[in-house]
Structures are given as C-alpha cells and as structure tokens.
Amino acid sequence: MEENSIIFIVNPSSRRKKRFNYKPSFFDAVQLSTRSLQTYEVTPYQFIPFHKKAIIPILSFNSDIHIMYEKHSLQIYKENNDLTEKEVFEILTHFAIKEGNRVSFLADFPNGKKRQAKSKPNGTLAESKKMK
C-alpha cells in the first residue's frame, strides 16, 4: 500500500469492472489508517498511488474525468466540459485520500431535522406619563 494514494471501494467479486459504487465511511477511514491492507488477499479497497505531482485519468459516470493532485490540492475536470458543483461533490464522495497514516473523505449528510434557534424575548422600551 502506498504512503500517498487515492482510494475507492469496489465490490471484490467484480474485479474486472472497477466501478466505484460505494462511498467510504468513518469505519473505512479508521481501517485504512491503522492497518496494512496488503496482508489481505481480497480487499474491497483499490489504491491509486500519487506522488508530489500526479494526473490520474478516471472513467466515471460515462465520462472521462481527470483528477490532478499537486501540493495537497485536488483539481477535477472533465474533457471538453465544465463540471457543476453537484457533479464534483458527487465524485469526491466516492474517494478517500490517504497521506501517510491520515485518511480523509468527504461525507454527504442527509437532510435531517433542523432545530430552530430559541428566540430571545425582544426587549421593549416603554415610557408612561400621567395625562391630565
């Protein structure tokens, strides 16, 4: 396993088609940061090593997407097209990035209940006078 790599999860039974249908979770990040996965024969994790500067072409979602890594920065672009923010976010949620023993991943939290902030009572200034 490389020190620095982009990781995605595939179904171990479908090694020929490396489709990344799964999104990494906190459990995956802990497992990737604490264990050496080379000891396992069958692992769902696929590693794409990168060094200080790397351009990694990936065929994803029926489009040719390139991921460029340089100095702790990721750039994602699609051939002959601009990616929307939603497309970039969707792509990034399928990868984990390992640098040394640190693993980072982007999670998409479902829309949950939003608590309303407690409203503070409005203070009022009042003045009263006796009328004659």
Contacts in CASP RR format, 6 or more apart in sequence:
PFRMAT RR
TARGET T0000
AUTHOR 0000-0000-0000
METHOD contacts of the structure
MODEL  1
MEENSIIFIVNPSSRRKKRFNYKPSFFDAVQLSTRSLQTYEVTPYQFIPF
HKKAIIPILSFNSDIHIMYEKHSLQIYKENNDLTEKEVFEILTHFAIKEG
NRVSFLADFPNGKKRQAKSKPNGTLAESKKMK
1 36 0 8 1.000
1 37 0 8 1.000
1 38 0 8 1.000
1 47 0 8 1.000
1 98 0 8 1.000
2 47 0 8 1.000
2 49 0 8 1.000
2 50 0 8 1.000
2 98 0 8 1.000
3 98 0 8 1.000
3 99 0 8 1.000
3 100 0 8 1.000
4 49 0 8 1.000
4 50 0 8 1.000
4 51 0 8 1.000
4 98 0 8 1.000
4 99 0 8 1.000
4 100 0 8 1.000
5 47 0 8 1.000
5 48 0 8 1.000
5 49 0 8 1.000
5 50 0 8 1.000
5 97 0 8 1.000
5 98 0 8 1.000
6 47 0 8 1.000
6 48 0 8 1.000
6 50 0 8 1.000
6 56 0 8 1.000
6 67 0 8 1.000
6 69 0 8 1.000
6 95 0 8 1.000
6 96 0 8 1.000
6 97 0 8 1.000
6 98 0 8 1.000
7 24 0 8 1.000
7 32 0 8 1.000
7 45 0 8 1.000
7 46 0 8 1.000
7 47 0 8 1.000
7 48 0 8 1.000
7 95 0 8 1.000
7 96 0 8 1.000
7 97 0 8 1.000
7 98 0 8 1.000
7 103 0 8 1.000
8 18 0 8 1.000
8 20 0 8 1.000
8 22 0 8 1.000
8 24 0 8 1.000
8 45 0 8 1.000
8 46 0 8 1.000
8 48 0 8 1.000
8 94 0 8 1.000
8 95 0 8 1.000
8 96 0 8 1.000
9 20 0 8 1.000
9 22 0 8 1.000
9 23 0 8 1.000
9 24 0 8 1.000
9 28 0 8 1.000
9 44 0 8 1.000
9 45 0 8 1.000
9 46 0 8 1.000
9 94 0 8 1.000
10 18 0 8 1.000
10 19 0 8 1.000
10 20 0 8 1.000
10 21 0 8 1.000
10 22 0 8 1.000
10 44 0 8 1.000
10 46 0 8 1.000
11 19 0 8 1.000
11 21 0 8 1.000
11 22 0 8 1.000
11 44 0 8 1.000
12 42 0 8 1.000
12 43 0 8 1.000
12 44 0 8 1.000
18 46 0 8 1.000
20 46 0 8 1.000
20 60 0 8 1.000
20 94 0 8 1.000
20 95 0 8 1.000
22 44 0 8 1.000
22 94 0 8 1.000
23 93 0 8 1.000
23 94 0 8 1.000
23 105 0 8 1.000
23 107 0 8 1.000
23 108 0 8 1.000
24 94 0 8 1.000
24 95 0 8 1.000
24 96 0 8 1.000
24 105 0 8 1.000
25 105 0 8 1.000
25 107 0 8 1.000
26 107 0 8 1.000
28 45 0 8 1.000
28 96 0 8 1.000
28 103 0 8 1.000
28 105 0 8 1.000
29 96 0 8 1.000
29 103 0 8 1.000
29 104 0 8 1.000
29 105 0 8 1.000
30 103 0 8 1.000
31 37 0 8 1.000
32 45 0 8 1.000
32 96 0 8 1.000
32 98 0 8 1.000
32 103 0 8 1.000
33 98 0 8 1.000
33 101 0 8 1.000
33 102 0 8 1.000
33 103 0 8 1.000
34 101 0 8 1.000
37 43 0 8 1.000
37 45 0 8 1.000
47 98 0 8 1.000
48 56 0 8 1.000
50 56 0 8 1.000
50 69 0 8 1.000
52 70 0 8 1.000
52 71 0 8 1.000
53 69 0 8 1.000
53 70 0 8 1.000
53 71 0 8 1.000
54 68 0 8 1.000
54 69 0 8 1.000
54 70 0 8 1.000
55 66 0 8 1.000
55 67 0 8 1.000
55 68 0 8 1.000
55 69 0 8 1.000
56 66 0 8 1.000
56 67 0 8 1.000
56 68 0 8 1.000
56 69 0 8 1.000
57 64 0 8 1.000
57 65 0 8 1.000
57 66 0 8 1.000
57 67 0 8 1.000
58 65 0 8 1.000
58 66 0 8 1.000
58 67 0 8 1.000
59 65 0 8 1.000
60 91 0 8 1.000
61 87 0 8 1.000
61 91 0 8 1.000
63 78 0 8 1.000
63 79 0 8 1.000
63 81 0 8 1.000
64 78 0 8 1.000
64 79 0 8 1.000
65 76 0 8 1.000
65 77 0 8 1.000
65 78 0 8 1.000
65 83 0 8 1.000
65 91 0 8 1.000
66 76 0 8 1.000
66 77 0 8 1.000
66 78 0 8 1.000
66 79 0 8 1.000
67 74 0 8 1.000
67 75 0 8 1.000
67 76 0 8 1.000
68 74 0 8 1.000
68 75 0 8 1.000
68 76 0 8 1.000
68 77 0 8 1.000
69 75 0 8 1.000
72 99 0 8 1.000
74 92 0 8 1.000
74 97 0 8 1.000
76 83 0 8 1.000
76 88 0 8 1.000
76 91 0 8 1.000
76 92 0 8 1.000
77 83 0 8 1.000
78 87 0 8 1.000
83 91 0 8 1.000
89 106 0 8 1.000
89 108 0 8 1.000
92 106 0 8 1.000
93 105 0 8 1.000
93 106 0 8 1.000
93 107 0 8 1.000
93 108 0 8 1.000
95 105 0 8 1.000
95 106 0 8 1.000
96 103 0 8 1.000
96 104 0 8 1.000
96 105 0 8 1.000
97 103 0 8 1.000
97 104 0 8 1.000
97 105 0 8 1.000
END
